Amino acid sequence: MNAELDFASANAVVTGAGSGIGRSIALELARLGTQVLVADINGEAAAAVAAEITAAGGTAISRGVDVTDLASVEALADDAFGEFGRVDILCNNAGVTWRPFRAVWNAKISDWRWMMEVNFFGVLNGVQTFLPRMREQSGRKHIVNTSSLAVHSTNPGHAPYTASKHAVDGLSDVLREELVDHRDDFGVTVLYPGLITTNIGETSKAVRQQETGDDLSDAIAYEQVRTFDFPHNAPKSPENVGKQVVEAIRQNDPYCITHPAPTDQIEERGRLLARGYRGH
Ligand SMILES: NC(=O)c1ccc[n+]([C@@H]2O[C@H](COP(=O)([O-])OP(=O)(O)OC[C@H]3O[C@@H](n4cnc5c(N)ncnc54)[C@H](O)[C@@H]3O)[C@@H](O)[C@H]2O)c1
């Protein structure tokens, strides 16, 4: 990695920035002088965050985007490069969860598809669309892809979400090494939020009904048998996440975690994996 990323002269695009974690990232980048394109499927919410930034003395524009729609993300990239000339930071953050939690045997294929469309293909559409143009630029570039600490702990009832976030991890980890191999001055951070108090449950229901018309009234809620006391299930406000993300970009860290990591679960998985070797 060559020079430090100069936030004061950088341009950023943040998806899902009309609310919660994305809003926090957009506000913090703008506070450091970065020009921000605030993007969200909820165009009014994105415009309100851009107005908040402008009122505080920062520079921001907003766009409505549906990250599941490649043409919509391509239009977003055209706007971003058209307005800013270059994009130094891309945060693929838009994502959804599902309520109520449901067992794998009660999840419909349409549940899985929708979750993958937003949480995985939404991130992939951002990478595919922005990365080639960003690679042509000189200077440091950075992508932040939002995953979840759910991938490092086991949450019965939350399989489609967990699987979609594992896909984000796989994409990001391989991409990072490819960029290293090709000596690109390009960092990739995976953001792992723990429980952050946002409107994600309600927003996700509304977005799904609005986008797909899927009827969720017959969803059978997962019957919780065990309770898990993970450190990352202690609720935190989204306020500080922007600062955590900026620090990870600054340090070019591969991972940014908002809560203490579920080390016991990670180590137990590693131990069981190693024990799985059967020789030949
Ligand atoms: N809140 C948590 O506890 C938590 C934990 C782990 C991971 N995450 C992840 O953090 C990210 C942000 O979530 P949040 O908690 O801030 O939720 P949020 O609902 O407050 O914000 C998400 C935003 O994404 C937007 N969005 C949804 N679908 C979209 C689409 N197709 N195209 C463009 N925008 C779309 C929504 O309108 C919303 O404004 C998500 O990827 C989520 O999975 C959140």
The ligand as an SDF file (V2000), in Angstrom:
LIG
                    3D

 44 48  0  0  0  0  0  0  0  0999 V2000
  -28.2510   -3.5610   12.5460 N   0  0  0  0  0  0  0  0  0  0  0  0
  -27.5780   -4.6510   12.8250 C   0  0  0  0  0  0  0  0  0  0  0  0
  -27.6410   -5.1620   13.9600 O   0  0  0  0  0  0  0  0  0  0  0  0
  -26.7060   -5.2980   11.7920 C   0  0  0  0  0  0  0  0  0  0  0  0
  -25.9100   -6.3720   12.2030 C   0  0  0  0  0  0  0  0  0  0  0  0
  -25.0920   -6.9820   11.2720 C   0  0  0  0  0  0  0  0  0  0  0  0
  -25.0630   -6.5330    9.9650 C   0  0  0  0  0  0  0  0  0  0  0  0
  -25.8540   -5.4800    9.5950 N   0  0  0  0  0  0  0  0  0  0  0  0
  -25.7800   -5.0520    8.1980 C   0  0  0  0  0  0  0  0  0  0  0  0
  -25.5440   -3.6550    8.1160 O   0  0  0  0  0  0  0  0  0  0  0  0
  -26.0790   -3.1350    6.8990 C   0  0  0  0  0  0  0  0  0  0  0  0
  -26.9000   -1.9030    7.1900 C   0  0  0  0  0  0  0  0  0  0  0  0
  -28.0060   -2.2780    7.9900 O   0  0  0  0  0  0  0  0  0  0  0  0
  -28.6750   -1.2980    9.0640 P   0  0  0  0  0  0  0  0  0  0  0  0
  -28.7610   -2.0500   10.3240 O   0  0  0  0  0  0  0  0  0  0  0  0
  -28.0640    0.0340    9.0250 O   0  0  0  0  0  0  0  0  0  0  0  0
  -30.1680   -1.2710    8.4910 O   0  0  0  0  0  0  0  0  0  0  0  0
  -31.1160   -0.0640    8.0280 P   0  0  0  0  0  0  0  0  0  0  0  0
  -32.3860   -0.7100    7.6210 O   0  0  0  0  0  0  0  0  0  0  0  0
  -31.1400    1.0120    9.0480 O   0  0  0  0  0  0  0  0  0  0  0  0
  -30.3370    0.4910    6.7310 O   0  0  0  0  0  0  0  0  0  0  0  0
  -30.2590   -0.2580    5.5530 C   0  0  0  0  0  0  0  0  0  0  0  0
  -30.6310    0.6350    4.3800 C   0  0  0  0  0  0  0  0  0  0  0  0
  -30.5140   -0.1550    3.1900 O   0  0  0  0  0  0  0  0  0  0  0  0
  -31.5570    0.2540    2.3110 C   0  0  0  0  0  0  0  0  0  0  0  0
  -31.8370   -0.7990    1.3410 N   0  0  0  0  0  0  0  0  0  0  0  0
  -32.5010   -1.9730    1.5210 C   0  0  0  0  0  0  0  0  0  0  0  0
  -32.6000   -2.6430    0.3640 N   0  0  0  0  0  0  0  0  0  0  0  0
  -31.9780   -1.8930   -0.5850 C   0  0  0  0  0  0  0  0  0  0  0  0
  -31.7510   -2.0390   -1.9720 C   0  0  0  0  0  0  0  0  0  0  0  0
  -32.2260   -3.1060   -2.6380 N   0  0  0  0  0  0  0  0  0  0  0  0
  -31.0590   -1.0810   -2.6190 N   0  0  0  0  0  0  0  0  0  0  0  0
  -30.5900    0.0140   -1.9700 C   0  0  0  0  0  0  0  0  0  0  0  0
  -30.8090    0.2260   -0.6530 N   0  0  0  0  0  0  0  0  0  0  0  0
  -31.4890   -0.7160    0.0310 C   0  0  0  0  0  0  0  0  0  0  0  0
  -32.7520    0.5240    3.2230 C   0  0  0  0  0  0  0  0  0  0  0  0
  -33.7080    1.3740    2.6170 O   0  0  0  0  0  0  0  0  0  0  0  0
  -32.0590    1.1510    4.4480 C   0  0  0  0  0  0  0  0  0  0  0  0
  -32.0710    2.5770    4.3630 O   0  0  0  0  0  0  0  0  0  0  0  0
  -26.8550   -4.2880    6.2620 C   0  0  0  0  0  0  0  0  0  0  0  0
  -26.0650   -4.8960    5.2590 O   0  0  0  0  0  0  0  0  0  0  0  0
  -27.0640   -5.2550    7.4180 C   0  0  0  0  0  0  0  0  0  0  0  0
  -27.2160   -6.5920    7.0070 O   0  0  0  0  0  0  0  0  0  0  0  0
  -26.6760   -4.8540   10.4740 C   0  0  0  0  0  0  0  0  0  0  0  0
  1  2  1  0
  2  3  2  0
  2  4  1  0
  4  5  1  0
  4 44  2  0
  5  6  2  0
  6  7  1  0
  7  8  2  0
  8  9  1  0
  8 44  1  0
  9 10  1  0
  9 42  1  0
 10 11  1  0
 11 12  1  0
 11 40  1  0
 12 13  1  0
 13 14  1  0
 14 15  2  0
 14 16  1  0
 14 17  1  0
 17 18  1  0
 18 19  2  0
 18 20  1  0
 18 21  1  0
 21 22  1  0
 22 23  1  0
 23 24  1  0
 23 38  1  0
 24 25  1  0
 25 26  1  0
 25 36  1  0
 26 27  1  0
 26 35  1  0
 27 28  2  0
 28 29  1  0
 29 30  1  0
 29 35  2  0
 30 31  1  0
 30 32  2  0
 32 33  1  0
 33 34  2  0
 34 35  1  0
 36 37  1  0
 36 38  1  0
 38 39  1  0
 40 41  1  0
 40 42  1  0
 42 43  1  0
M  CHG  2   8   1  16  -1
M  END
$$$$
